[in-house]
Amino acid sequence: MIGKTLGFYFAKRFTSSMLIVFATVFLLIYMLDFVELMRRAGDAVGAGTGTMAKLAFFRTPTTAEQVIPFGMLFGGMMTFIGLSRKLELVIARAAGISAWQFLAPALIVALVTGVLVTTVYNPLATSLKEKATALETQIFRRGGATLGKVVWLRQRSVDGEAILRATAFDSETDTLRGVTAYVMDSKNQLLERIESAEAVLKSGYWRFSKARVVSIDVEPGNFESYLLATNLTPDEVRSSLGPGEAVSFWSLPGIVSRLELAGLDATRYRLVYQTLLARPSLLVAMVLLAACFSLKFLRSGGLARMVLGGVSAGFTLYVATQVAQDLGNAGVVSATAAAWVAPAMASAFSIFTLLSKEDG
C-alpha cells in the first residue's frame, strides 16, 4: 500500500489543483453575472453597486455547482501532468507503486468532495438562490409582474380532482393569473369549469376573484368570489412550478412524496435527487478520465494532445449526462437510470483503459 506521507502529498496536490480551478471558474461566473446585473440595473430602485454585487454573489454558487465536475477533471489533469513533468510519478513507479495506488488519494478526495457537495454545498447554494430570487424580485419587479408563463397544476381534494391552467404565477402572493380550472368527479367526468382573472391560494382552498362558473347542472353564473378546496400548500405549489434545481437535497424526498400525494408530477424532483446522489460517482469518473489522458511521460511532448483528449472526454461525458437527464425528464427512462448510467459507463471505460495501459 502507498505510504501515509506520500498519500497525503498526492491528495494535497490534487485538492489544491481542484480548488484553484473551481475558484477561478467561480470568480469568472461571478464577474460575468455582476456585469450583466449592472447592465440590467438601469433606473431600478435600490439597484446600487453594492446590492448588485451581493445579488451576484447569491446567484453564483448555484451556477458554479454545475461546473464542479469539470473542476475535478481539470484539477486531476493539472495534478497528474505536474507530477509527470517533475518526474515524481516516475520515481513512484520505480519504487514499486502502481498507478492504482497513487490514484487512490485522488479518488478518495473526489468521493469525499462529492458527498460534501451533495450534502453541504447544494443546500447552501439553494438557500442563497432563494435569497437572490427574493432580492431580484424586490429590485426588478415592475407593476406586479409575475413569474413564469403558462403553468399547469393538478390537485385532488374533497371537491374532486381539478386541473388548473394559468398564464402566470406570482410566488410572492401565491396567486395564479388568468386562471381556468376544470373540476372533475372520481370517474374523471367534467363537473364544472371556472374562469377567473386570478386565484389566490389560502389555507385549504383557492379563492377565485370575479369568477365565471360553467356547470353541467346549473346555468352559467358570475361570482364576485368563488372557493375551490385544495390540499396543496404554498410550498408545494412553488416547488411544483419552480425549477427542481432550486430545491435543497435534504428537502427533495419530502417534496416528492407530497407532490405524488397531491397527484402532481414529481419526475423532475426524483431525477434531481438521484442526480445529487450520483454526484460522488460522477466526480470519481472525472478523475478516472483525467488519469486516462494524463498518466503519460512527457519526454517527447504531446501535452496539447493529452489536454485536448481529456477535455473532449469530459465534454462527451457531460453531453451524455444531459441527454440521459432529458430522457429521464421525458419519462423514457427511470430517474435512477438517467442519473447513474453515464457516470457508471464513464468509470467502466476509464478503468478498462487504465488496466490496458498500466497492467496490460
N, C-alpha and C positions, 0 to 999 in steps of 0.2 A: 504494500500500500504506500501511497505517496505520504511523505512526512508532513507533520503538522505545520512546521515553519514554511515549507515550500508551498503547501496547500493554501495557507493564509496569504502568502505572497501572490500567488496566481489569482486568488479571489479578490484581493485588494486591487490588483491591476485591472481586473475585469470590471469591478464595481466602479472604480474611478472613471474608466473609459465610458461606461454606460451612462453615468451621471453627467459627464461632460457633454455627451451627445444630447441627452434629454434636456439639460439646462439650456443648451444652445437653441434647440428647437422651441422650447417653451418661451424663451426670450423673443425669438423671431415671431412666433404666433402673437405674443403679447403686443409687440411693437406694431405689427400689421393691423391688429384689431383696434389698437388705440388710435392709429392714424385714420382708420375708417370711421370710428366713432366721432372723432373730432370733425371729420368731413360732414357727418350727419347732424352734428350738434346744431349748427347754424344759429337760429334765434330761439332755440328751445330753452324754456325757463329752467334755470338751475344746472345747465349743461356746461359747467366750468371745466377747466383743465383737470383739476383735482378729482372732480366727480367722474369724468370720463376715464381717468387713469384707474380709479377704483373699480368702475364698471368693467373695464377691460381685464383687470386682474381677476374679478369674479368669474368672467366668462372663459378665461384661458384654460383652466385646469380640465374642463370637460373636453375641449378640443384636443388638448395635449395628450389626454388619455388614449386617444385613437392612434397616436404615433409611438406609444411606448414599445410595441413590438419592433418597430424599426430602430428605436434607440438600442434595443437589445441586440439586434442584428449588426448595426454599425459599431456598437461598443465591442461586441465579440470580435469583429474583423479587425478593429484597431488593436485590440489586445493581442490576438494571435499573430498578426503581422509584425507588431512591435517586438514580441518575443522572438520571432523568427529573425528579424533584422539584427537583433543583438546576440543571436546565436544561443539564446537561453534555452530554446526548445531543443537545439542540437545537443547541448550539454545534458539536458534532462533525458533525452533519448539514450545518450551514451552511458548514463548512469543506470540504465535499465528500466526507466519509467516509460510506460506505454502511453499512447495518445489518449486512451480512455482514462488513465489516471490523472493526467494534467487537464483533461476536460471536466473531470468530476467537480472541482471547485466552482467552475463557471456554471455548470448545470445546477448545482445546489443554490448558487446565488440567483439564477433565473427562476428556479422553483419558489424560493422564498419571496423574491420580488413579486412574482405573480400572485401569491397569496396575499401579500400586503396591498398590492394594487386593488385586488378584488374586495378585500375586507376593510381597508382603511382609506385608501386614496379615492376609490369610487364614491363611498358615502360622503366624504369631504367635498369632492368635486360637485356632486349633485346638490349638496347644501349651498355651496357658493353659487351654483347655477340658479337656484331658486331665488337667492338674494339679487342676482343680476337681473332676473326676469322682473322682479318687483320694482327694482330701481329703474330699469329701462322703460317699464310701463308708466312709471311716475313721470319720467322725463319726456318721453316721446309721445305719450298718449295725447290725442287731439280730438276734442268733441266726442268723447266716449267711444273712441274707436275700439273695435272688438278684435279678438284673436281668432285666427283661422278663417276658413272659407265655408264650404258646405260640410256640415257634420251630421253624423247619424248616431243615434242611441237606441238601444233595445233594453226593455225592462220587463220585469214581472212584479205584480202587486195584487192586492185584493180586488182591484178593478179589472184584472186580467192582464194579458200581455199587450204591450204597446211598443210601437216603433216611432221614434221622434226624428224628424228631419228639420235642420235649422241652417240658416245661411251663415251664422257665426255664433261663437260662444265667447262671452265675457267672463274670464276667470276671476276677475276682481269682485264681481257681484253675483257670480254663479247664475248668469242669465243667458238664455238662448234667444237669439233674434230671428225673426222671420220663421216662426215655428209651424210645422204641420205634424200633428200626432195622429196615428192610426191605432185605434184601440180594438183588440180582438178578444174573443172568448177562448175558452180552453180548447175548442176544436178549430182554432185559427180562422173563425168566421168574423168578418169585419162587423163591429158593433157601431162605431162612430168615428167621424173624422173631426179633429179640432184644428182650426186655423187661427193663429194669433200673431200679433206683432212681436210679442215677447212672452217668455215663460221664465219665471223666477223659481229656483229650487229652494224650497223651505224644508222644515223637518218633517219628512214623511209624505210630502206632496209637492206637485208643481202647481204654481198659481199663474194661470194664463190671463193676460190683460186684454180686454176688448176682443173676446174670442167669438168666433162663429162656429157653431157645432152642427154638424150634419149627422143625423142618426137614422137607423132603419125603422125605428118605432115611432118617432115624433117628427113634426115639421122642423126644418132648419130654423135655428134661432141665434140671436146675438146676445152675448152676456158681457157685462162690464168686467166680471171676474169669474173664472171657472177653475175648479180644482180637479186634479188628477192624481190619485195616490201613486206613490213610488217607494221602493225600498232602497233607492240609491242615496248615497251620501255625497256631499260636495267633493270629498277626496276621491271617491270612486269615479265621479264624472270627470274631474280634472285628469285623473290617471287614464281614463278611457280615451279622452280627446287629446291628451298631450303626448309628446314623444316618449317612447318607452325608455330611451337612453337617459331621460331626466329623472329616473326613479332610482333610489338607493338600492344597493344589493340586498341589504337586510330587509327592505320593505317589499321586495318583489314577491316572495311566496305568499304573504298575506293578501297582496293586491290581486294575484292570480286567483286565489280561492274565492275572494269576494266578487270579482268580476264574473267568474263562472257561476257563482250562486245567483247573481243578478241576471244571468242569461246573456252577458256581454262576451265578445270575443277577446280572449286573453292570449292569443297566439304570440303576438309580438313580445309580450312580457315573459312568457315562457322561454322564448328564444333569447331575449336579453339575459335572463337568469342563467340559462345553460351556457351562453357565450362567456359570461363572467366566471362561471365555474371552470370553463375550459381555458381561461386566460393563462394559468400557470403552464399548461401543456403547450400553448401557443408560444410562449416565451422560450420554453425549452427547445421547441422545434426551431426557433430562430437562431439559438446558439448552435445547434447542430448544423444548420445550414451555413452559418458563418464558418464553422470548423471545416466543412467540406471544401470551401474555397480559400481558406487562409492558412492551413497547415502545410504549406509547401515551402521548401527552401528558396530563398531569393537570390541564389547565386547567379542566375542568368536572366534576371529581370522578370517580366511577366506580371508586375504588380498591377498595372492597369487592367489586364485581362482578369485577374483574380477579383479585383474590386467590382468590375462590371458583371462578372458572373454571379457574385454574391448579391449585388443589388437586383439583378434580373430574377434570381431565385426568390428573393424576399418579396419582390413585387408580384411575382406569379402566385406565391402563397397568399398574399393579400387579396388578389383578384379572386382566387379560388374561395377564400373565406367569405368575401362579399357575395359571390354567386350562390354559395351554399345558404347564406342568410336570406337572400332574396327568395330562394326556393322554400326555405322554412317559413318565411312570412306569407308566402302564397299557399302554404299548406301542402305543397308537393311532397316534401319530406318532413319527418318529425323534427321538433326543435332540438332534440338530443343529437340526432344525426347531423343536422345542419351546423351545430356548434362544434362537434368533436371530430368529424371525418377529416376535414382539411388539416388540422394540426397532427392528427394521427398518421395520415398519409405522408406528410412532410417529414415527420420524425422517422418513419419507416424507411423512406427514401434516403435520408441523410445517414441513418445507421448502416444501411446496406452499402452506401458509397464509402463511408469511413472504414467499414470492415474490408472492403475490396482494396482500399489504398493502404491501410495500416497493417492489416492482418492477412491480406490475400496473397 
